[in-house]
């Protein structure tokens, strides 16, 4: 079905489909079954990307976080609950990837560093037009990560405890995530040592361990 098709780009996650269905909000599930982000190389996707970028950044070749939010509003994402952390994760990661590529163009992929965040200042980073496709790809992957996070967060308090991670270990391992030692994995995720893992911390860990290598620069 269309839900599993969305996850097909990262096939290990498709095993998680049944579990995720039970934990997704109705809004997010409805959105994810209808979403199409223009991340491909077809002429129609290129045209759609150009229109999205130019509508958010008229007359400019760089995109701010505020502009990225405008793109996501155009795509209807802010009708989905708690989408802001997803947008921030995608923007921060794509900005880093674009900056790393500009600094060392010989390598087309970069590992997102631990707890990489640009901060709350909207002018702290500007994403070049050439990185917009990467932003959209990260946006798609950030939604995937959010679905996994929601499945692990069985208390629905937007935080994952070590107990919840332990309960989800079997499903995560089957999906291809390296959770051999739950305590050690939790310590890797919990970078602020609060005793709980936020979505941002979880996303940073997943991108470092699994997803960043699948995203290339165009």
C-alpha atoms as a printed R data frame, in Angstrom:
    type eleno elety resid chain resno      x      y       z
1   ATOM     1    CA   UNK     A     1  0.000  0.000   0.000
2   ATOM     2    CA   UNK     A     2  1.020  3.646  -0.212
3   ATOM     3    CA   UNK     A     3  2.222  3.730   3.411
4   ATOM     4    CA   UNK     A     4  4.717  0.932   2.819
5   ATOM     5    CA   UNK     A     5  5.681  2.486  -0.517
6   ATOM     6    CA   UNK     A     6  6.785  5.623   1.338
7   ATOM     7    CA   UNK     A     7  9.156  3.494   3.390
8   ATOM     8    CA   UNK     A     8 10.441  1.459   0.439
9   ATOM     9    CA   UNK     A     9 13.441  3.766   0.000
10  ATOM    10    CA   UNK     A    10 14.772  2.344   3.252
11  ATOM    11    CA   UNK     A    11 13.520 -1.242   3.027
12  ATOM    12    CA   UNK     A    12 14.520 -2.304   6.521
13  ATOM    13    CA   UNK     A    13 11.850  0.012   7.916
14  ATOM    14    CA   UNK     A    14  9.045 -1.724   6.041
15  ATOM    15    CA   UNK     A    15  9.160 -4.506   8.632
16  ATOM    16    CA   UNK     A    16  8.046 -1.900  11.123
17  ATOM    17    CA   UNK     A    17  4.847 -1.021   9.202
18  ATOM    18    CA   UNK     A    18  2.385 -3.031  11.259
19  ATOM    19    CA   UNK     A    19  3.751 -1.826  14.583
20  ATOM    20    CA   UNK     A    20  3.867  1.775  13.414
21  ATOM    21    CA   UNK     A    21  0.251  1.800  12.267
22  ATOM    22    CA   UNK     A    22 -0.903  1.317  15.842
23  ATOM    23    CA   UNK     A    23  1.055  4.308  17.107
24  ATOM    24    CA   UNK     A    24  0.646  6.910  14.381
25  ATOM    25    CA   UNK     A    25 -1.790  9.723  14.914
26  ATOM    26    CA   UNK     A    26 -4.635  9.787  12.409
27  ATOM    27    CA   UNK     A    27 -3.378 13.105  11.054
28  ATOM    28    CA   UNK     A    28  0.147 11.861  10.425
29  ATOM    29    CA   UNK     A    29 -1.015  8.589   8.885
30  ATOM    30    CA   UNK     A    30 -3.409 10.410   6.543
31  ATOM    31    CA   UNK     A    31 -0.666 12.816   5.491
32  ATOM    32    CA   UNK     A    32  1.956 10.130   4.961
33  ATOM    33    CA   UNK     A    33 -0.315  8.064   2.738
34  ATOM    34    CA   UNK     A    34 -0.855 11.018   0.407
35  ATOM    35    CA   UNK     A    35  2.496 12.827   0.493
36  ATOM    36    CA   UNK     A    36  4.715 13.147  -2.561
37  ATOM    37    CA   UNK     A    37  7.905 15.121  -2.106
38  ATOM    38    CA   UNK     A    38  9.589 16.090  -5.405
39  ATOM    39    CA   UNK     A    39 12.943 14.478  -4.642
40  ATOM    40    CA   UNK     A    40 13.405 12.639  -7.930
41  ATOM    41    CA   UNK     A    41 15.365 13.512 -11.055
42  ATOM    42    CA   UNK     A    42 12.368 13.635 -13.415
43  ATOM    43    CA   UNK     A    43 11.470 16.865 -15.164
44  ATOM    44    CA   UNK     A    44  8.220 17.126 -13.212
45  ATOM    45    CA   UNK     A    45 10.043 16.815  -9.872
46  ATOM    46    CA   UNK     A    46 12.674 19.341 -10.931
47  ATOM    47    CA   UNK     A    47  9.940 21.784 -11.923
48  ATOM    48    CA   UNK     A    48  8.056 21.218  -8.667
49  ATOM    49    CA   UNK     A    49 11.231 21.809  -6.628
50  ATOM    50    CA   UNK     A    50 11.943 25.011  -8.504
51  ATOM    51    CA   UNK     A    51  8.429 26.319  -7.864
52  ATOM    52    CA   UNK     A    52  8.575 25.447  -4.160
53  ATOM    53    CA   UNK     A    53 11.958 27.109  -3.707
54  ATOM    54    CA   UNK     A    54 11.104 30.255  -5.652
55  ATOM    55    CA   UNK     A    55  7.778 30.686  -3.866
56  ATOM    56    CA   UNK     A    56  9.547 30.578  -0.499
57  ATOM    57    CA   UNK     A    57 12.659 32.508  -1.590
58  ATOM    58    CA   UNK     A    58 11.658 34.960  -4.346
59  ATOM    59    CA   UNK     A    59 14.728 36.473  -5.976
60  ATOM    60    CA   UNK     A    60 17.127 34.655  -3.638
61  ATOM    61    CA   UNK     A    61 19.402 31.638  -3.943
62  ATOM    62    CA   UNK     A    62 19.573 30.762  -0.257
63  ATOM    63    CA   UNK     A    63 16.923 29.492   2.113
64  ATOM    64    CA   UNK     A    64 16.567 30.289   5.806
65  ATOM    65    CA   UNK     A    65 14.825 28.156   8.404
66  ATOM    66    CA   UNK     A    66 11.835 30.494   8.148
67  ATOM    67    CA   UNK     A    67 11.738 29.881   4.384
68  ATOM    68    CA   UNK     A    68 11.922 26.123   4.976
69  ATOM    69    CA   UNK     A    69  8.910 26.374   7.264
70  ATOM    70    CA   UNK     A    70  7.052 28.188   4.473
71  ATOM    71    CA   UNK     A    71  7.836 25.336   2.068
72  ATOM    72    CA   UNK     A    72  6.474 22.850   4.582
73  ATOM    73    CA   UNK     A    73  3.316 24.903   5.049
74  ATOM    74    CA   UNK     A    74  2.839 24.898   1.267
75  ATOM    75    CA   UNK     A    75  3.119 21.103   1.416
76  ATOM    76    CA   UNK     A    76  0.462 20.928   4.132
77  ATOM    77    CA   UNK     A    77  2.825 19.587   6.771
78  ATOM    78    CA   UNK     A    78  1.785 21.962   9.527
79  ATOM    79    CA   UNK     A    79 -1.627 20.323   9.500
80  ATOM    80    CA   UNK     A    80  0.161 17.327  11.035
81  ATOM    81    CA   UNK     A    81  0.675 17.455  14.793
82  ATOM    82    CA   UNK     A    82  4.156 18.198  16.145
83  ATOM    83    CA   UNK     A    83  5.849 18.699  12.776
84  ATOM    84    CA   UNK     A    84  8.283 21.439  13.866
85  ATOM    85    CA   UNK     A    85 10.993 19.037  15.164
86  ATOM    86    CA   UNK     A    86 10.802 17.182  11.838
87  ATOM    87    CA   UNK     A    87 11.357 20.388   9.860
88  ATOM    88    CA   UNK     A    88 14.222 21.447  12.132
89  ATOM    89    CA   UNK     A    89 15.936 18.073  11.843
90  ATOM    90    CA   UNK     A    90 15.686 18.130   8.045
91  ATOM    91    CA   UNK     A    91 16.930 21.718   7.766
92  ATOM    92    CA   UNK     A    92 19.828 21.298  10.194
93  ATOM    93    CA   UNK     A    93 20.995 18.072   8.563
94  ATOM    94    CA   UNK     A    94 20.700 19.310   4.974
95  ATOM    95    CA   UNK     A    95 22.514 22.537   5.856
96  ATOM    96    CA   UNK     A    96 25.388 20.554   7.340
97  ATOM    97    CA   UNK     A    97 25.525 18.214   4.336
98  ATOM    98    CA   UNK     A    98 25.540 21.141   1.909
99  ATOM    99    CA   UNK     A    99 28.254 22.941   3.883
100 ATOM   100    CA   UNK     A   100 30.386 19.799   4.084
101 ATOM   101    CA   UNK     A   101 30.002 19.187   0.360
102 ATOM   102    CA   UNK     A   102 31.046 22.751  -0.440
103 ATOM   103    CA   UNK     A   103 34.106 22.402   1.781
104 ATOM   104    CA   UNK     A   104 35.119 19.029   0.329
105 ATOM   105    CA   UNK     A   105 33.311 18.328  -2.965
106 ATOM   106    CA   UNK     A   106 35.266 15.135  -3.604
107 ATOM   107    CA   UNK     A   107 32.973 13.243  -1.230
108 ATOM   108    CA   UNK     A   108 29.229 13.346  -1.872
109 ATOM   109    CA   UNK     A   109 28.029 11.961   1.466
110 ATOM   110    CA   UNK     A   110 28.645 13.102   5.012
111 ATOM   111    CA   UNK     A   111 27.841 11.693   8.404
112 ATOM   112    CA   UNK     A   112 25.793 14.106  10.465
113 ATOM   113    CA   UNK     A   113 27.771 14.820  13.657
114 ATOM   114    CA   UNK     A   114 26.445 14.011  17.100
115 ATOM   115    CA   UNK     A   115 23.740 16.401  18.289
116 ATOM   116    CA   UNK     A   116 24.347 18.722  15.329
117 ATOM   117    CA   UNK     A   117 22.020 21.722  15.577
118 ATOM   118    CA   UNK     A   118 22.295 25.201  14.098
119 ATOM   119    CA   UNK     A   119 20.554 26.874  17.027
120 ATOM   120    CA   UNK     A   120 17.348 28.863  17.248
121 ATOM   121    CA   UNK     A   121 18.529 31.952  15.354
122 ATOM   122    CA   UNK     A   122 16.729 31.957  11.998
123 ATOM   123    CA   UNK     A   123 19.703 33.677  10.350
124 ATOM   124    CA   UNK     A   124 22.268 31.263  11.775
125 ATOM   125    CA   UNK     A   125 22.368 29.211   8.569
126 ATOM   126    CA   UNK     A   126 21.271 29.621   4.973
127 ATOM   127    CA   UNK     A   127 20.738 26.608   2.743
128 ATOM   128    CA   UNK     A   128 21.882 27.111  -0.876
129 ATOM   129    CA   UNK     A   129 19.495 26.343  -3.709
130 ATOM   130    CA   UNK     A   130 21.700 23.368  -4.638
131 ATOM   131    CA   UNK     A   131 20.897 21.805  -1.250
132 ATOM   132    CA   UNK     A   132 17.118 22.066  -1.548
133 ATOM   133    CA   UNK     A   133 16.693 18.559  -2.939
134 ATOM   134    CA   UNK     A   134 18.744 17.249  -0.018
135 ATOM   135    CA   UNK     A   135 16.445 19.132   2.368
136 ATOM   136    CA   UNK     A   136 13.393 17.436   0.850
137 ATOM   137    CA   UNK     A   137 15.067 14.028   1.118
138 ATOM   138    CA   UNK     A   138 15.924 14.649   4.746
139 ATOM   139    CA   UNK     A   139 12.356 15.822   5.300
140 ATOM   140    CA   UNK     A   140 11.065 12.476   4.054
141 ATOM   141    CA   UNK     A   141 13.529 10.589   6.221
142 ATOM   142    CA   UNK     A   142 12.762 12.751   9.257
143 ATOM   143    CA   UNK     A   143  9.108 11.740   8.914
144 ATOM   144    CA   UNK     A   144 10.210  8.097   8.865
145 ATOM   145    CA   UNK     A   145 12.286  8.657  11.996
146 ATOM   146    CA   UNK     A   146  9.349 10.390  13.687
147 ATOM   147    CA   UNK     A   147  7.151  7.376  12.971
148 ATOM   148    CA   UNK     A   148  9.701  5.077  14.574
149 ATOM   149    CA   UNK     A   149 10.061  7.428  17.540
150 ATOM   150    CA   UNK     A   150  6.278  7.463  18.033
151 ATOM   151    CA   UNK     A   151  6.249  3.669  17.999
152 ATOM   152    CA   UNK     A   152  8.972  3.470  20.654
153 ATOM   153    CA   UNK     A   153  7.379  6.233  22.768
154 ATOM   154    CA   UNK     A   154  4.576  4.066  24.157
155 ATOM   155    CA   UNK     A   155  3.834  6.566  26.956
156 ATOM   156    CA   UNK     A   156  3.136  9.255  24.312
157 ATOM   157    CA   UNK     A   157  4.958 11.934  26.318
158 ATOM   158    CA   UNK     A   158  7.282 12.856  23.383
159 ATOM   159    CA   UNK     A   159 10.243 11.340  25.243
160 ATOM   160    CA   UNK     A   160 11.743  7.848  25.178
161 ATOM   161    CA   UNK     A   161 12.895  6.218  28.406
162 ATOM   162    CA   UNK     A   162 15.454  3.440  28.691
163 ATOM   163    CA   UNK     A   163 12.605  1.085  29.606
164 ATOM   164    CA   UNK     A   164 10.723  1.977  26.410
165 ATOM   165    CA   UNK     A   165 13.873  1.450  24.361
166 ATOM   166    CA   UNK     A   166 14.336 -1.948  25.992
167 ATOM   167    CA   UNK     A   167 10.742 -2.918  25.156
168 ATOM   168    CA   UNK     A   168 11.277 -1.862  21.524
169 ATOM   169    CA   UNK     A   169 14.667 -3.580  21.162
170 ATOM   170    CA   UNK     A   170 13.419 -6.630  19.279
171 ATOM   171    CA   UNK     A   171 11.489 -4.578  16.716
172 ATOM   172    CA   UNK     A   172 14.377 -2.142  16.253
173 ATOM   173    CA   UNK     A   173 16.915 -4.926  15.740
174 ATOM   174    CA   UNK     A   174 14.638 -6.600  13.182
175 ATOM   175    CA   UNK     A   175 14.391 -3.254  11.390
176 ATOM   176    CA   UNK     A   176 18.193 -3.122  11.157
177 ATOM   177    CA   UNK     A   177 19.088 -0.761  13.983
178 ATOM   178    CA   UNK     A   178 22.158 -1.591  16.123
179 ATOM   179    CA   UNK     A   179 20.675 -1.969  19.612
180 ATOM   180    CA   UNK     A   180 22.761 -4.855  20.949
181 ATOM   181    CA   UNK     A   181 23.285 -3.234  24.349
182 ATOM   182    CA   UNK     A   182 20.214 -1.212  25.350
183 ATOM   183    CA   UNK     A   183 21.952  0.673  28.167
184 ATOM   184    CA   UNK     A   184 24.906  1.692  25.993
185 ATOM   185    CA   UNK     A   185 22.648  2.614  23.066
186 ATOM   186    CA   UNK     A   186 20.501  4.752  25.349
187 ATOM   187    CA   UNK     A   187 23.610  6.567  26.599
188 ATOM   188    CA   UNK     A   188 24.620  7.250  22.990
189 ATOM   189    CA   UNK     A   189 21.190  8.729  22.281
190 ATOM   190    CA   UNK     A   190 20.844 10.723  25.509
191 ATOM   191    CA   UNK     A   191 23.449 13.353  24.679
192 ATOM   192    CA   UNK     A   192 22.225 15.886  27.262
193 ATOM   193    CA   UNK     A   193 22.234 13.209  30.008
194 ATOM   194    CA   UNK     A   194 18.669 14.054  31.052
195 ATOM   195    CA   UNK     A   195 17.697 10.409  31.486
196 ATOM   196    CA   UNK     A   196 15.231 10.650  28.598
197 ATOM   197    CA   UNK     A   197 15.650 10.838  24.820
198 ATOM   198    CA   UNK     A   198 13.935 13.567  22.818
199 ATOM   199    CA   UNK     A   199 12.974 13.219  19.166
200 ATOM   200    CA   UNK     A   200 15.922 15.428  18.193
201 ATOM   201    CA   UNK     A   201 18.372 13.180  20.059
202 ATOM   202    CA   UNK     A   202 16.764 10.062  18.588
203 ATOM   203    CA   UNK     A   203 16.906 11.530  15.074
204 ATOM   204    CA   UNK     A   204 20.574 12.482  15.476
205 ATOM   205    CA   UNK     A   205 21.390  8.913  16.510
206 ATOM   206    CA   UNK     A   206 19.402  7.313  13.667
207 ATOM   207    CA   UNK     A   207 20.960  9.603  11.059
208 ATOM   208    CA   UNK     A   208 24.454  8.822  12.310
209 ATOM   209    CA   UNK     A   209 23.837  5.080  12.430
210 ATOM   210    CA   UNK     A   210 21.539  4.359   9.505
211 ATOM   211    CA   UNK     A   211 20.207  7.026   7.195
212 ATOM   212    CA   UNK     A   212 22.767  9.716   6.392
213 ATOM   213    CA   UNK     A   213 24.726  7.468   4.053
214 ATOM   214    CA   UNK     A   214 21.657  7.054   1.825
215 ATOM   215    CA   UNK     A   215 21.420 10.766   1.036
216 ATOM   216    CA   UNK     A   216 23.570 12.200  -1.716
217 ATOM   217    CA   UNK     A   217 24.099 15.652  -3.128
218 ATOM   218    CA   UNK     A   218 22.909 16.530  -6.613
